[in-house]
């Protein structure tokens, strides 16, 4: 079994009965990307960067995805979000697992804990530490700084793109929400913000090829003239949208060499609105 087959099996085990969309959101992935990895009909694999990010989010040891467990952990059932919320009984982890491994599996269901906190809890479970400070359970926010996940998604500023594995200058980004607001970025909650990547030349000079973009993923409808991340005819785009009439948008490129075109509203699925271009202009 090759490394990608092992990772896929581990990913399926980790998801269990959870909703894939909720897992994708927690892991900073596009739901379509996660579905492609899980599908037997595509050749999409779980890459190194995404595997390490999921391990960090879930408090799993680095490299957890790269090998199958020695013990039989198949008797552990991860509950769905609805089951967890309504207090349904959750089957306990297999007793063949160590206490630390059982704790790791249970922590995989807990949101909002940093990797450091998870490591401290596991250390108590395996006996290497007997100290847990209550201060460790503060939200994952330091002062006014928060983490913003970088989605493994690139939106085309040209002919349309689908998600791919590719190297990025930015991974997850740590920012100050207060500073963003002072810059004029408007959003309700910082966890609505994600980073995606522009791809192509059609939005130049506003957005250059491979510029990171800050987007609000809760904006799924047209909220006024602006730049949006959307899918149209099976491809993803980053373009300006304006209303033409009740049935059509005008899809506009800032690069004058690329003509505008009309697209049907009912074929256009808005996924986010672009709030900020994170470009490093040479001086």
N, C-alpha and C positions, 0 to 999 in steps of 0.2 A: 504494500500500500504506500503510495507516494505521499509527500508532505501535504499536498493540497487535499487529497482524499481524507487524510487524518484530520486536517483542520476542519473540513466540512462536517465530518462525523462529530467532532468536538463541538462545533457550532450548533448542530442540531440538538445535541445533548444539553447544551447550555440554554438554548431557547425553550426546550420542553414544550409546555402548554401555554407559554406566554404569547401575546400577540406580537407578530413580527414588526408591525408598525411602531409599537411602544419600544421594542428593543432597538430598532433603528434610530429612533429619536434619542434614546439614552446613550447610544454609542456614537452619535454624531454622523450618521450615515443617511443617505437617501433611501427610503423604503424600497425603491426600485432596484437599487444597488444590492441590498440585502437579498431581495427576491431572486436576482440573477445568480448570486453565489449559491443559494439553496437549490436552484432549479437544476434538474438533470438535462435540460434541453439547451443550456448555454455552457460555454467554456470559461465563464467568469470564475476566478479563484479568489480566495481570501489571501490578500497580499500581506507582506511583513508589517507594513506600517499600520494597517487596519487591525491586524491581529494583536499587535502590541498595544494599540489604543484600547481595544475591548478588554484585554487583560487588565490594563490599568484602571479602567472604569469599574470593572467588576471585582477588583481586588484580588485577582488571580496572579499566581507567580508568573514571572516573565518566561515565556516559552511553553506555557500550559497548552496552547493550541497545537504544539508540534509533536506531542506524543500521546498515545492512548493510556488511560489509567490501568494500573496493574490489577487492582481489585475490581470486583463487579459492582459498579455504581448505578446499574441500569434500574434498580428498584427505587431510586429516588425520583419523585415526580415533582417537577416545578409547576406550581399552580398558575392558572391564568390570572390576569390582573383582577378580573371580576371575583374570582374565588378568594384571592387574597383580601380584597376589600370587604367582602361580605362575611368573612370569618369562617369559611369552609375549612374542614379538617385537612391538613397537609400531611401526606405520608412522610414519615421520618426517613432520613438518609440510611443507606445500608449499614448495618452494624459492622461490616467488614472493613469499612473505612476508618481511618484514625479520627480522633476528635478534631484535629486541626483541619483535615480534609472535609469533615462534615460541616464545620464552621464556614469554610470557604464556600461550600455549595449554598449554605443558607444565606451568606452575605451577598451572593450573586443576585438575590432577589431584593436587596436593600438599595434604595436610591439615596443620593446625596452624601455618601461617605467618600472621602478622599482615599487614595491608595495608601497614604501614611496611616490613616485611622484603621483601615482594614488590616494592614500589617500588624498593628498593635493588638488588635483583637485576636488575630490568629496566633500571635506570640503568646498571649495569655492561655489560649486553648492548648498549645503544644508544650506549655510549661517553661518556655524560655524567658517569660516575663510574668510578673504578678502585679503589674501596675497598669491601671487604666485611669487616666485623668479625665474628669468631666469636661474640661476645656476642649478635649479632642473632638467633641461632638457639636461644636459650633458649625454653622453652615459653611460651605466651601467658598467663603468670601473673605478676603484679607483686606481690612480697611474698606476701601471703595473699589477694590479690584475683583474682577470675576473672570472666569474662563469662558471663552466662546469657541465652540467646536467648529473645526474646519471640515465641511462635508466633502466627501470624495466625489464631487460633481463639478463638471465644467460646462458652462453655458456658452453656446456658440454665438459669436458676433460675426456671423457669416452664413455658411451653408447648413448649419445645424449639427449638433453633436450628441453622442450618447456617452454615458459614464465610462471611464477607463482608469486603469492604474497608471500613474505617472508621478514623477518626482515633484515635490512642491517646496517652494522656499519657506512658506509658512505652514506649520501644523496648527495645533490649537493655539489660540491667541489669548493673552491676559490683558485686560483693558479696564479702564475706569469708566463706569456708566455715567458718572457726573461729568467727566471730561468730554465724553461723546455728546452729551446733551449741550454742553457749552459750545461745542462745534456746530450745533444746529441739527444733530441727528435726533429724530423724533421716534420714540418707541415706548411701549407700556412697560415691558419687563425685559430684563437683560437675557433671560433664557429663551426669548423669542428670536434672538439674533444668532445667525450662523455666518460662516465664511464660505464662499464658493469661488470659483475661478472663471474669469472671462477668457474666451479662446477665439482668436481671430482678430481682424483689423477693421471690421465694418463699423465699430463704435469709436474709432480713433477720431479726434485726440482725447475725447472724454475718458474712454477706457482703452488701454493698450492691451495687446496680446499678453495673456497670462497674469493680468492684474488681479490680485485678490479683491473680492467685493464683499462688503457687509450687507446682509439681506435680512429682512423680517419674514420668517417663514409662516407667520400667522396670517399674512395678507394673501388671501387666495382669490380675491376678486378685484376688479378694476376699481381703484379708489381715486382716480384722477390722472391727468397726464403725468407720465414719469417713465422710468426705466424698470422693467420687470424681468424676472426669470420665469419663463413659461415654456410649455411644450405645445407644439403644433405639428400635426401630421407625423407623430412619432419621434420627433427630434426636439432637443432643448435649445432655447434661444435666450439671449439677453439683448433686448431691444427696447426702444421707446414705443409706447403704445398710446394712441389717441383714438377717440371714438369718431367713426365716420357716420354711422347711422345705427339703427336699432339692431342690425344684423352683422355689422362689420367693425373691425378695428383697422387702423392704419399702423402698420409695422414699419418703424422709421429707424434708419441707421444714421449716426452722426457723421460718418465718413461720406462725403459728397459723391464718391465714386460708386456707392451702393444705392440703388434706387429704392424708394419706399414701395410698399405693396399693401393691398387690402387683403385681410384674412377674416374668415368667418369667426364670430364670437363663439359659436357652439363647437368649433374645432379647436379652440384655444383654451388651454388649462393653465391658469396662473398658479405658480408655486411659491412665489415670494416677490417682494418689491425690493429693489436695490436702493440702499440708503446712503452708502458711502463707498467710494473707490479708494482702495488701500494701495495707491501707487507710489513707487519710489522713483521720483523723477531725477535724472542725473542733472547736476549743475556744474 
